[in-house]
């Protein structure tokens, strides 16, 4: 995915965390970038959900989104 926010002072990283927080309907702080803070490729940690729950929620959002 691409984020429109420029990578200035961590703003793009915050946008990535916020996007996944909103998509997964999780509380603020539950999505954290654990690797790739200075790279276009990120590894994120999602606290409070199983991998299966994350995939289900992302898939559900993908089906409900319009292009």
MDTraj code that builds the backbone (N, CA, C; nanometers):
import mdtraj as md
import numpy as np

residues = "UNK UNK UNK UNK UNK UNK UNK UNK UNK UNK UNK UNK UNK UNK UNK UNK UNK UNK UNK UNK UNK UNK UNK UNK UNK UNK UNK UNK UNK UNK UNK UNK UNK UNK UNK UNK UNK UNK UNK UNK UNK UNK UNK UNK UNK UNK UNK UNK UNK UNK UNK UNK UNK UNK UNK UNK UNK UNK UNK UNK UNK UNK UNK UNK UNK UNK UNK".split()
xyz = np.array([
    [0.0836, -0.1158, 0.0000],
    [0.0000, 0.0000, 0.0000],
    [0.0886, 0.1227, 0.0000],
    [0.0348, 0.2313, -0.0442],
    [0.1090, 0.3576, -0.0443],
    [0.0387, 0.4566, 0.0473],
    [0.1183, 0.5329, 0.1175],
    [0.0691, 0.6373, 0.2070],
    [0.1049, 0.7712, 0.1450],
    [0.0108, 0.8623, 0.1403],
    [0.0339, 0.9932, 0.0791],
    [0.1140, 1.0868, 0.1695],
    [0.1171, 1.0594, 0.2978],
    [0.1880, 1.1438, 0.3931],
    [0.3382, 1.1360, 0.3684],
    [0.4060, 1.2513, 0.3585],
    [0.5503, 1.2491, 0.3335],
    [0.6278, 1.1938, 0.4538],
    [0.7417, 1.1289, 0.4268],
    [0.8217, 1.0718, 0.5350],
    [0.9064, 1.1773, 0.6058],
    [0.8389, 1.2715, 0.6697],
    [0.9067, 1.3804, 0.7398],
    [0.8742, 1.3712, 0.8885],
    [0.9773, 1.3635, 0.9708],
    [0.9629, 1.3607, 1.1169],
    [0.8682, 1.2511, 1.1641],
    [0.8713, 1.1357, 1.0976],
    [0.7909, 1.0216, 1.1399],
    [0.6435, 1.0298, 1.1067],
    [0.6040, 1.1298, 1.0281],
    [0.4619, 1.1468, 0.9966],
    [0.4061, 1.0301, 0.9163],
    [0.4823, 0.9786, 0.8231],
    [0.4360, 0.8653, 0.7426],
    [0.4202, 0.7412, 0.8299],
    [0.5124, 0.7195, 0.9223],
    [0.5007, 0.6053, 1.0135],
    [0.3753, 0.6175, 1.0993],
    [0.3477, 0.7366, 1.1487],
    [0.2265, 0.7587, 1.2279],
    [0.1020, 0.7343, 1.1431],
    [0.1075, 0.7719, 1.0156],
    [-0.0056, 0.7498, 0.9256],
    [-0.0300, 0.5999, 0.9039],
    [0.0773, 0.5225, 0.8918],
    [0.0645, 0.3766, 0.8754],
    [0.0008, 0.3166, 1.0002],
    [0.0509, 0.3541, 1.1166],
    [-0.0049, 0.3027, 1.2413],
    [-0.1519, 0.3408, 1.2562],
    [-0.1842, 0.4641, 1.2247],
    [-0.3219, 0.5126, 1.2341],
    [-0.4144, 0.4396, 1.1365],
    [-0.3657, 0.4165, 1.0156],
    [-0.4451, 0.3463, 0.9153],
    [-0.4830, 0.2070, 0.9639],
    [-0.3848, 0.1315, 1.0137],
    [-0.4133, -0.0037, 1.0602],
    [-0.4976, -0.0033, 1.1875],
    [-0.4765, 0.0947, 1.2738],
    [-0.5601, 0.1084, 1.3933],
    [-0.7058, 0.1262, 1.3532],
    [-0.7307, 0.2118, 1.2551],
    [-0.8675, 0.2364, 1.2081],
    [-0.9252, 0.1143, 1.1364],
    [-0.8470, 0.0553, 1.0456],
    [-0.8951, -0.0605, 0.9703],
    [-0.9321, -0.1773, 1.0613],
    [-0.8524, -0.1976, 1.1653],
    [-0.8722, -0.3121, 1.2539],
    [-0.9608, -0.2795, 1.3742],
    [-1.0030, -0.1527, 1.3816],
    [-1.0871, -0.1070, 1.4928],
    [-1.0232, -0.1407, 1.6279],
    [-0.8989, -0.1008, 1.6403],
    [-0.8207, -0.1244, 1.7606],
    [-0.7912, 0.0076, 1.8310],
    [-0.7645, 0.0043, 1.9609],
    [-0.7308, 0.1280, 2.0314],
    [-0.5955, 0.1839, 1.9874],
    [-0.5825, 0.3134, 2.0017],
    [-0.4568, 0.3807, 1.9691],
    [-0.3439, 0.3167, 2.0486],
    [-0.2321, 0.2939, 1.9835],
    [-0.1169, 0.2337, 2.0482],
    [-0.1089, 0.0831, 2.0324],
    [-0.2130, 0.0227, 1.9753],
    [-0.2115, -0.1230, 1.9593],
    [-0.1411, -0.1672, 1.8315],
    [-0.1140, -0.0723, 1.7421],
    [-0.0399, -0.1007, 1.6187],
    [0.0911, -0.0236, 1.6241],
    [0.2027, -0.0966, 1.6140],
    [0.3346, -0.0349, 1.6293],
    [0.4266, -0.0852, 1.5183],
    [0.5018, 0.0049, 1.4595],
    [0.6038, -0.0346, 1.3618],
    [0.7235, -0.0857, 1.4403],
    [0.7592, -0.2112, 1.4171],
    [0.8707, -0.2715, 1.4909],
    [0.9979, -0.2785, 1.4072],
    [0.9847, -0.2621, 1.2771],
    [1.1006, -0.2652, 1.1888],
    [1.0688, -0.1850, 1.0635],
    [1.1686, -0.1124, 1.0142],
    [1.1513, -0.0377, 0.8897],
    [1.1076, 0.1060, 0.9078],
    [1.1346, 0.1629, 1.0241],
    [1.0934, 0.3015, 1.0474],
    [1.1565, 0.3993, 0.9488],
    [1.2720, 0.3634, 0.8942],
    [1.3396, 0.4500, 0.7970],
    [1.3392, 0.3890, 0.6572],
    [1.2467, 0.2999, 0.6330],
    [1.2404, 0.2277, 0.5064],
    [1.0967, 0.2272, 0.4550],
    [1.0787, 0.2152, 0.3238],
    [0.9427, 0.2031, 0.2711],
    [0.8752, 0.0714, 0.3118],
    [0.9547, -0.0303, 0.3443],
    [0.8992, -0.1587, 0.3870],
    [0.8936, -0.1627, 0.5387],
    [0.7775, -0.1962, 0.5919],
    [0.7548, -0.1949, 0.7361],
    [0.7164, -0.3337, 0.7862],
    [0.7483, -0.3585, 0.9117],
    [0.6963, -0.4730, 0.9849],
    [0.6206, -0.4129, 1.1019],
    [0.4931, -0.4506, 1.1133],
    [0.4128, -0.3949, 1.2218],
    [0.3724, -0.5041, 1.3196],
    [0.3544, -0.4632, 1.4441],
    [0.3023, -0.5511, 1.5481],
    [0.1626, -0.5029, 1.5815],
    [0.0696, -0.5961, 1.5868],
    [-0.0686, -0.5636, 1.6212],
    [-0.0997, -0.6351, 1.7516],
    [-0.1194, -0.5565, 1.8552],
    [-0.1421, -0.6109, 1.9894],
    [-0.2917, -0.6297, 2.0138],
    [-0.3259, -0.7408, 2.0775],
    [-0.4643, -0.7621, 2.1178],
    [-0.5487, -0.8417, 2.0204],
    [-0.4918, -0.8815, 1.9068],
    [-0.5639, -0.9627, 1.8086],
    [-0.4761, -1.0791, 1.7658],
    [-0.5398, -1.1911, 1.7384],
    [-0.4650, -1.3035, 1.6824],
    [-0.4390, -1.2768, 1.5339],
    [-0.3462, -1.3507, 1.4783],
    [-0.3178, -1.3373, 1.3346],
    [-0.4436, -1.3653, 1.2532],
    [-0.5197, -1.4656, 1.2943],
    [-0.6436, -1.5009, 1.2243],
    [-0.7439, -1.3848, 1.2289],
    [-0.7581, -1.3205, 1.3448],
    [-0.8496, -1.2068, 1.3570],
    [-0.8058, -1.0899, 1.2694],
    [-0.6757, -1.0645, 1.2643],
    [-0.6232, -0.9565, 1.1801],
    [-0.6578, -0.9834, 1.0335],
    [-0.6311, -1.1050, 0.9888],
    [-0.6588, -1.1387, 0.8493],
    [-0.8077, -1.1287, 0.8176],
    [-0.8933, -1.1753, 0.9081],
    [-1.0381, -1.1664, 0.8869],
    [-1.0834, -1.0213, 0.8745],
    [-1.0333, -0.9358, 0.9626],
    [-1.0740, -0.7949, 0.9604],
    [-1.0222, -0.7238, 0.8350],
    [-0.8996, -0.7528, 0.7960],
    [-0.8460, -0.6907, 0.6743],
    [-0.9227, -0.7385, 0.5509],
    [-0.9542, -0.8669, 0.5464],
    [-1.0294, -0.9220, 0.4340],
    [-1.1688, -0.8609, 0.4289],
    [-1.2336, -0.8477, 0.5437],
    [-1.3669, -0.7874, 0.5503],
    [-1.3631, -0.6431, 0.5011],
    [-1.2608, -0.5679, 0.5424],
    [-1.2467, -0.4292, 0.4965],
    [-1.2225, -0.4230, 0.3470],
    [-1.1446, -0.5159, 0.2947],
    [-1.1166, -0.5176, 0.1506],
    [-1.2449, -0.5429, 0.0723],
    [-1.3296, -0.6310, 0.1220],
    [-1.4550, -0.6610, 0.0523],
    [-1.5523, -0.5442, 0.0575],
    [-1.5468, -0.4667, 0.1660],
    [-1.6403, -0.3552, 0.1838],
    [-1.5917, -0.2242, 0.1233],
    [-1.4666, -0.2188, 0.0811],
    [-1.4132, -0.0932, 0.0277],
    [-1.4487, -0.0786, -0.1194],
    [-1.4542, 0.0451, -0.1632],
    [-1.4780, 0.0737, -0.3047],
    [-1.3556, 0.1425, -0.3627],
    [-1.3307, 0.1171, -0.4864],
    [-1.2139, 0.1754, -0.5529],
    [-1.2563, 0.2953, -0.6314],
])
top = md.Topology()
chain = top.add_chain()
for i, resn in enumerate(residues, 1):
    res = top.add_residue(resn, chain, resSeq=i)
    for name in ("N", "CA", "C"):
        top.add_atom(name, md.element.get_by_symbol(name[0]), res)
traj = md.Trajectory(xyz[None], top)
